[in-house]
Amino acid sequence: MIVLRDMVEYLTTWANWTGEGGMLALLFQQLLLTVTALAIALAVGQPIALWLGHLGRGGFLAINISNVGRAVPTFALLGLFVTADAWKDGIPVPWGDQVGWLPDHLPISFDSFPGTMELGPYGRAGAATLVALALFALPPIITNAYVAMREVSAEVKEAATGMGMSGWQRFRRVELPLAMPVVLSGARLALVQVWATATIAALVAGPGLGRVITDGFFRSNYGKGLAGALVVALVALVLELVAGLVQRVLDPVPRPAPSGGSPARGREKSAAGPTVSAADDVGPPR
């Protein structure tokens, strides 16, 4: 009960929400980090998966790459990216020398990216966190986009081809609209997963609400740690609801009413009068 009281006290103290390291600033950092990482993953993975699904090729490669992405811990990737500062002079080899990674005349070297460098509003280690989260978001995006395209009925594709549509027209006007619900559900899943996982950036002194959680438990201020965790969980629920609404709005295929159709359709049927089936049209006996 004491911990819960401390959590409520921390959440209701306005000073904890304001300032450079306040909850609002960290919340904005994590939201920006989540949206940017998701946008990168969508821009990289979704077009490839959609086109492979349209062609019907490369499915084994796409699905297995996404499965490997699920198996690799995001924190392990983040740790590798953050320690890139130590790679700037090359890597040690058994015979005592060092082998450099990049020539000196290139504008980018491992002493500047990703490492622990500041990246504008993303904060310390922002670049490393962005790359790790974008890679983490790829599996559900790739899998859902590819499977959605492959699940489009072959009869529908043949009908579109028979109407004289080119491959691009069939993809844009037939296959993509039918696959959109599953494609959007992959992006929705990735959004919530990336938001929840972004808290691990605090373990490498990165941005986000994870800093509140880690700092609270490190200092034995469990109320503060639980407060940060509660805010992360509540925002995840809000993101899930918002993503569900966006998915419903962007779905180009109208869905039937869940039970009995809409009242308007019922009124249309009654206004049209009763219909006569072939079984009812028996006529007089001969």
C-alpha beads as a LAMMPS data file, in Angstrom:
LAMMPS data file: protein, C-alpha beads

286 atoms
285 bonds

1 atom types
1 bond types

-500.0 500.0 xlo xhi
-500.0 500.0 ylo yhi
-500.0 500.0 zlo zhi

Masses

1 110.0

Atoms # bond

1 1 1 0.000 0.000 0.000
2 1 1 2.880 2.368 0.712
3 1 1 4.240 1.820 -2.795
4 1 1 0.845 2.537 -4.345
5 1 1 0.531 5.685 -2.252
6 1 1 3.969 6.815 -3.399
7 1 1 2.987 6.108 -7.014
8 1 1 -0.164 8.212 -6.740
9 1 1 1.758 10.988 -5.027
10 1 1 4.372 10.997 -7.795
11 1 1 1.745 11.095 -10.526
12 1 1 -0.233 13.879 -8.877
13 1 1 2.776 16.123 -8.277
14 1 1 2.883 18.609 -11.158
15 1 1 6.617 19.251 -10.711
16 1 1 7.328 15.669 -11.822
17 1 1 5.629 16.341 -15.177
18 1 1 7.304 19.605 -16.092
19 1 1 10.852 20.640 -16.846
20 1 1 13.509 19.228 -19.145
21 1 1 13.508 15.787 -17.548
22 1 1 9.830 15.765 -16.618
23 1 1 7.324 13.101 -17.577
24 1 1 5.769 15.207 -20.340
25 1 1 9.118 15.800 -22.044
26 1 1 10.054 12.127 -21.759
27 1 1 6.595 11.120 -23.021
28 1 1 7.034 13.337 -26.072
29 1 1 10.509 11.882 -26.664
30 1 1 9.210 8.327 -26.591
31 1 1 6.239 9.128 -28.833
32 1 1 8.525 10.815 -31.351
33 1 1 10.929 7.898 -31.175
34 1 1 8.115 5.371 -31.684
35 1 1 6.494 7.155 -34.615
36 1 1 9.835 7.750 -36.360
37 1 1 11.002 4.149 -35.944
38 1 1 7.644 2.881 -37.217
39 1 1 7.790 5.233 -40.216
40 1 1 11.291 3.987 -41.097
41 1 1 10.197 0.350 -40.831
42 1 1 7.101 0.984 -42.956
43 1 1 9.099 2.819 -45.616
44 1 1 11.700 0.044 -45.811
45 1 1 9.775 -3.181 -45.232
46 1 1 6.237 -2.682 -46.455
47 1 1 6.866 -1.881 -50.158
48 1 1 9.195 -4.876 -50.479
49 1 1 6.765 -7.249 -48.763
50 1 1 3.786 -6.005 -50.786
51 1 1 5.604 -6.380 -54.080
52 1 1 6.940 -9.830 -53.212
53 1 1 3.421 -10.875 -52.247
54 1 1 2.098 -9.520 -55.535
55 1 1 4.701 -11.448 -57.497
56 1 1 4.226 -14.585 -55.418
57 1 1 7.968 -14.969 -55.001
58 1 1 10.453 -14.613 -52.184
59 1 1 7.988 -15.660 -49.527
60 1 1 10.379 -18.091 -47.846
61 1 1 13.055 -15.412 -47.650
62 1 1 10.724 -12.679 -46.394
63 1 1 9.072 -14.784 -43.698
64 1 1 12.324 -16.279 -42.432
65 1 1 14.084 -12.926 -42.293
66 1 1 11.195 -11.594 -40.226
67 1 1 11.394 -14.645 -37.949
68 1 1 15.097 -14.009 -37.396
69 1 1 14.200 -10.442 -36.504
70 1 1 11.799 -11.727 -33.867
71 1 1 14.478 -13.968 -32.372
72 1 1 17.205 -11.319 -32.004
73 1 1 16.780 -9.392 -28.713
74 1 1 16.292 -5.682 -29.301
75 1 1 18.381 -4.829 -26.264
76 1 1 21.297 -6.814 -27.708
77 1 1 21.089 -4.799 -30.930
78 1 1 20.858 -1.571 -28.968
79 1 1 23.940 -2.516 -26.959
80 1 1 25.904 -3.223 -30.138
81 1 1 24.877 0.063 -31.715
82 1 1 25.664 2.090 -28.615
83 1 1 29.157 0.597 -28.299
84 1 1 29.929 1.716 -31.848
85 1 1 31.954 4.528 -30.255
86 1 1 34.561 1.904 -29.430
87 1 1 34.843 0.803 -33.068
88 1 1 36.062 4.101 -34.456
89 1 1 39.680 2.966 -34.715
90 1 1 38.850 -0.470 -36.044
91 1 1 38.541 -3.865 -34.394
92 1 1 41.290 -5.805 -32.651
93 1 1 42.575 -8.981 -34.310
94 1 1 44.585 -11.877 -32.813
95 1 1 47.902 -10.772 -34.364
96 1 1 47.860 -7.452 -32.509
97 1 1 46.969 -4.964 -35.261
98 1 1 43.635 -3.357 -35.957
99 1 1 41.532 -3.543 -39.053
100 1 1 39.667 -0.334 -39.831
101 1 1 36.055 -0.475 -40.923
102 1 1 35.808 2.548 -43.199
103 1 1 38.309 4.711 -45.113
104 1 1 39.188 8.028 -43.505
105 1 1 37.894 10.136 -46.400
106 1 1 34.265 8.974 -46.029
107 1 1 31.922 11.505 -44.376
108 1 1 30.483 8.882 -41.985
109 1 1 32.487 6.796 -39.564
110 1 1 31.615 4.642 -36.616
111 1 1 32.767 7.297 -34.191
112 1 1 29.705 9.360 -35.137
113 1 1 26.977 6.809 -35.931
114 1 1 25.171 5.365 -34.235
115 1 1 26.975 5.284 -30.874
116 1 1 25.784 7.496 -28.035
117 1 1 25.618 10.689 -30.088
118 1 1 22.845 13.196 -29.481
119 1 1 20.241 13.235 -32.232
120 1 1 18.163 16.383 -31.923
121 1 1 14.910 15.831 -30.009
122 1 1 15.615 12.091 -29.694
123 1 1 18.259 12.698 -27.065
124 1 1 21.364 10.714 -26.171
125 1 1 21.809 7.474 -28.123
126 1 1 18.807 8.513 -30.200
127 1 1 20.267 7.206 -33.457
128 1 1 21.103 3.806 -31.975
129 1 1 17.648 3.524 -30.423
130 1 1 15.941 4.476 -33.695
131 1 1 17.826 1.844 -35.686
132 1 1 17.189 -0.892 -33.099
133 1 1 13.466 -0.117 -32.849
134 1 1 13.046 0.122 -36.625
135 1 1 14.584 -3.336 -36.999
136 1 1 12.298 -4.596 -34.236
137 1 1 9.222 -3.234 -36.081
138 1 1 10.054 -4.958 -39.369
139 1 1 8.875 -8.557 -38.634
140 1 1 5.138 -7.906 -38.102
141 1 1 5.066 -5.387 -40.949
142 1 1 6.772 -7.702 -43.447
143 1 1 4.861 -10.821 -42.415
144 1 1 1.410 -9.232 -42.473
145 1 1 1.979 -7.387 -45.740
146 1 1 3.272 -10.469 -47.542
147 1 1 0.602 -12.827 -46.194
148 1 1 -2.149 -10.298 -46.944
149 1 1 -1.161 -10.106 -50.600
150 1 1 -0.864 -13.871 -50.945
151 1 1 -4.306 -14.417 -49.398
152 1 1 -6.087 -12.486 -52.144
153 1 1 -8.239 -14.998 -54.039
154 1 1 -6.799 -16.344 -57.286
155 1 1 -10.242 -16.058 -58.885
156 1 1 -10.289 -12.334 -58.136
157 1 1 -6.859 -11.904 -59.705
158 1 1 -7.921 -13.834 -62.790
159 1 1 -11.066 -11.731 -63.103
160 1 1 -9.017 -8.536 -62.926
161 1 1 -6.639 -9.831 -65.574
162 1 1 -9.585 -10.841 -67.740
163 1 1 -10.893 -7.276 -67.532
164 1 1 -7.681 -6.112 -69.193
165 1 1 -5.890 -4.758 -66.120
166 1 1 -2.126 -4.609 -66.172
167 1 1 -0.075 -6.015 -63.324
168 1 1 0.284 -2.597 -61.694
169 1 1 -3.444 -1.831 -62.072
170 1 1 -4.371 -5.188 -60.579
171 1 1 -2.017 -4.547 -57.657
172 1 1 -3.271 -1.014 -56.987
173 1 1 -6.987 -1.389 -57.656
174 1 1 -7.735 -4.980 -56.627
175 1 1 -5.094 -6.717 -54.522
176 1 1 -4.018 -3.840 -52.267
177 1 1 -7.554 -2.798 -51.217
178 1 1 -8.439 -6.399 -50.368
179 1 1 -5.181 -6.883 -48.440
180 1 1 -5.363 -3.557 -46.605
181 1 1 -7.051 -4.806 -43.373
182 1 1 -4.267 -7.318 -42.682
183 1 1 -1.576 -4.839 -43.777
184 1 1 -2.918 -2.214 -41.394
185 1 1 -3.145 -4.730 -38.558
186 1 1 0.584 -5.409 -38.965
187 1 1 1.377 -1.709 -38.651
188 1 1 -0.958 -1.486 -35.655
189 1 1 0.785 -4.380 -33.937
190 1 1 4.207 -2.905 -34.663
191 1 1 3.166 0.475 -33.229
192 1 1 2.195 -0.916 -29.833
193 1 1 5.206 -3.227 -29.685
194 1 1 7.658 -0.448 -30.531
195 1 1 6.105 1.887 -27.972
196 1 1 6.398 -0.697 -25.204
197 1 1 9.931 -1.721 -26.192
198 1 1 11.205 1.860 -26.469
199 1 1 11.528 1.969 -22.687
200 1 1 14.723 -0.113 -22.899
201 1 1 16.533 2.937 -24.287
202 1 1 16.902 4.079 -20.687
203 1 1 19.262 1.166 -20.015
204 1 1 21.843 2.917 -22.212
205 1 1 20.926 6.385 -20.879
206 1 1 18.687 6.947 -23.888
207 1 1 15.434 8.894 -24.210
208 1 1 11.921 8.049 -23.113
209 1 1 9.858 7.150 -20.079
210 1 1 12.094 4.197 -19.337
211 1 1 14.360 6.651 -17.537
212 1 1 11.647 7.208 -14.934
213 1 1 11.265 3.460 -14.436
214 1 1 14.966 2.644 -14.213
215 1 1 15.755 5.642 -12.017
216 1 1 12.926 4.783 -9.635
217 1 1 13.955 1.170 -9.138
218 1 1 17.671 2.013 -9.040
219 1 1 17.094 4.470 -6.185
220 1 1 14.597 2.139 -4.455
221 1 1 11.880 4.693 -5.163
222 1 1 9.425 2.026 -6.279
223 1 1 6.508 4.438 -6.438
224 1 1 8.328 6.427 -9.110
225 1 1 9.171 3.281 -11.059
226 1 1 5.576 2.052 -10.953
227 1 1 4.349 5.497 -11.988
228 1 1 6.481 5.385 -15.116
229 1 1 5.332 1.845 -15.902
230 1 1 1.672 2.813 -15.437
231 1 1 2.005 5.759 -17.832
232 1 1 3.639 3.510 -20.443
233 1 1 0.830 0.953 -20.120
234 1 1 -1.926 3.590 -20.343
235 1 1 -0.391 5.230 -23.401
236 1 1 -0.068 1.786 -25.029
237 1 1 -3.816 1.271 -24.563
238 1 1 -4.537 4.713 -26.032
239 1 1 -2.300 4.002 -29.025
240 1 1 -4.065 0.678 -29.582
241 1 1 -7.467 2.375 -29.589
242 1 1 -6.332 5.195 -31.876
243 1 1 -4.663 2.739 -34.258
244 1 1 -7.873 0.687 -34.349
245 1 1 -9.899 3.752 -35.317
246 1 1 -7.372 4.729 -37.980
247 1 1 -7.437 1.188 -39.339
248 1 1 -11.222 1.317 -39.634
249 1 1 -11.110 4.697 -41.405
250 1 1 -8.365 3.691 -43.854
251 1 1 -9.910 0.330 -44.732
252 1 1 -11.132 0.877 -48.317
253 1 1 -13.445 -2.152 -48.344
254 1 1 -16.805 -1.564 -46.597
255 1 1 -17.559 -4.228 -44.016
256 1 1 -21.061 -5.663 -43.439
257 1 1 -22.886 -4.921 -40.227
258 1 1 -22.059 -7.492 -37.520
259 1 1 -25.650 -8.670 -37.029
260 1 1 -28.536 -8.569 -39.459
261 1 1 -27.261 -5.714 -41.593
262 1 1 -27.915 -2.004 -41.119
263 1 1 -31.399 -0.569 -40.540
264 1 1 -31.136 1.385 -43.797
265 1 1 -30.674 -1.806 -45.773
266 1 1 -33.650 -3.336 -44.020
267 1 1 -35.787 -0.363 -44.980
268 1 1 -34.610 -0.633 -48.579
269 1 1 -35.692 -4.274 -48.714
270 1 1 -39.122 -3.555 -47.249
271 1 1 -39.673 -0.633 -49.638
272 1 1 -38.783 -2.801 -52.609
273 1 1 -41.540 -5.209 -51.685
274 1 1 -41.380 -8.986 -51.348
275 1 1 -39.286 -10.993 -53.736
276 1 1 -40.502 -14.126 -55.474
277 1 1 -38.178 -17.065 -55.667
278 1 1 -38.177 -19.756 -58.304
279 1 1 -39.751 -22.162 -55.850
280 1 1 -42.698 -19.801 -55.264
281 1 1 -43.414 -19.265 -58.977
282 1 1 -45.353 -22.472 -59.475
283 1 1 -48.422 -21.162 -61.415
284 1 1 -51.776 -22.925 -61.797
285 1 1 -51.875 -26.662 -62.336
286 1 1 -52.168 -27.834 -65.922

Bonds

1 1 1 2
2 1 2 3
3 1 3 4
4 1 4 5
5 1 5 6
6 1 6 7
7 1 7 8
8 1 8 9
9 1 9 10
10 1 10 11
11 1 11 12
12 1 12 13
13 1 13 14
14 1 14 15
15 1 15 16
16 1 16 17
17 1 17 18
18 1 18 19
19 1 19 20
20 1 20 21
21 1 21 22
22 1 22 23
23 1 23 24
24 1 24 25
25 1 25 26
26 1 26 27
27 1 27 28
28 1 28 29
29 1 29 30
30 1 30 31
31 1 31 32
32 1 32 33
33 1 33 34
34 1 34 35
35 1 35 36
36 1 36 37
37 1 37 38
38 1 38 39
39 1 39 40
40 1 40 41
41 1 41 42
42 1 42 43
43 1 43 44
44 1 44 45
45 1 45 46
46 1 46 47
47 1 47 48
48 1 48 49
49 1 49 50
50 1 50 51
51 1 51 52
52 1 52 53
53 1 53 54
54 1 54 55
55 1 55 56
56 1 56 57
57 1 57 58
58 1 58 59
59 1 59 60
60 1 60 61
61 1 61 62
62 1 62 63
63 1 63 64
64 1 64 65
65 1 65 66
66 1 66 67
67 1 67 68
68 1 68 69
69 1 69 70
70 1 70 71
71 1 71 72
72 1 72 73
73 1 73 74
74 1 74 75
75 1 75 76
76 1 76 77
77 1 77 78
78 1 78 79
79 1 79 80
80 1 80 81
81 1 81 82
82 1 82 83
83 1 83 84
84 1 84 85
85 1 85 86
86 1 86 87
87 1 87 88
88 1 88 89
89 1 89 90
90 1 90 91
91 1 91 92
92 1 92 93
93 1 93 94
94 1 94 95
95 1 95 96
96 1 96 97
97 1 97 98
98 1 98 99
99 1 99 100
100 1 100 101
101 1 101 102
102 1 102 103
103 1 103 104
104 1 104 105
105 1 105 106
106 1 106 107
107 1 107 108
108 1 108 109
109 1 109 110
110 1 110 111
111 1 111 112
112 1 112 113
113 1 113 114
114 1 114 115
115 1 115 116
116 1 116 117
117 1 117 118
118 1 118 119
119 1 119 120
120 1 120 121
121 1 121 122
122 1 122 123
123 1 123 124
124 1 124 125
125 1 125 126
126 1 126 127
127 1 127 128
128 1 128 129
129 1 129 130
130 1 130 131
131 1 131 132
132 1 132 133
133 1 133 134
134 1 134 135
135 1 135 136
136 1 136 137
137 1 137 138
138 1 138 139
139 1 139 140
140 1 140 141
141 1 141 142
142 1 142 143
143 1 143 144
144 1 144 145
145 1 145 146
146 1 146 147
147 1 147 148
148 1 148 149
149 1 149 150
150 1 150 151
151 1 151 152
152 1 152 153
153 1 153 154
154 1 154 155
155 1 155 156
156 1 156 157
157 1 157 158
158 1 158 159
159 1 159 160
160 1 160 161
161 1 161 162
162 1 162 163
163 1 163 164
164 1 164 165
165 1 165 166
166 1 166 167
167 1 167 168
168 1 168 169
169 1 169 170
170 1 170 171
171 1 171 172
172 1 172 173
173 1 173 174
174 1 174 175
175 1 175 176
176 1 176 177
177 1 177 178
178 1 178 179
179 1 179 180
180 1 180 181
181 1 181 182
182 1 182 183
183 1 183 184
184 1 184 185
185 1 185 186
186 1 186 187
187 1 187 188
188 1 188 189
189 1 189 190
190 1 190 191
191 1 191 192
192 1 192 193
193 1 193 194
194 1 194 195
195 1 195 196
196 1 196 197
197 1 197 198
198 1 198 199
199 1 199 200
200 1 200 201
201 1 201 202
202 1 202 203
203 1 203 204
204 1 204 205
205 1 205 206
206 1 206 207
207 1 207 208
208 1 208 209
209 1 209 210
210 1 210 211
211 1 211 212
212 1 212 213
213 1 213 214
214 1 214 215
215 1 215 216
216 1 216 217
217 1 217 218
218 1 218 219
219 1 219 220
220 1 220 221
221 1 221 222
222 1 222 223
223 1 223 224
224 1 224 225
225 1 225 226
226 1 226 227
227 1 227 228
228 1 228 229
229 1 229 230
230 1 230 231
231 1 231 232
232 1 232 233
233 1 233 234
234 1 234 235
235 1 235 236
236 1 236 237
237 1 237 238
238 1 238 239
239 1 239 240
240 1 240 241
241 1 241 242
242 1 242 243
243 1 243 244
244 1 244 245
245 1 245 246
246 1 246 247
247 1 247 248
248 1 248 249
249 1 249 250
250 1 250 251
251 1 251 252
252 1 252 253
253 1 253 254
254 1 254 255
255 1 255 256
256 1 256 257
257 1 257 258
258 1 258 259
259 1 259 260
260 1 260 261
261 1 261 262
262 1 262 263
263 1 263 264
264 1 264 265
265 1 265 266
266 1 266 267
267 1 267 268
268 1 268 269
269 1 269 270
270 1 270 271
271 1 271 272
272 1 272 273
273 1 273 274
274 1 274 275
275 1 275 276
276 1 276 277
277 1 277 278
278 1 278 279
279 1 279 280
280 1 280 281
281 1 281 282
282 1 282 283
283 1 283 284
284 1 284 285
285 1 285 286
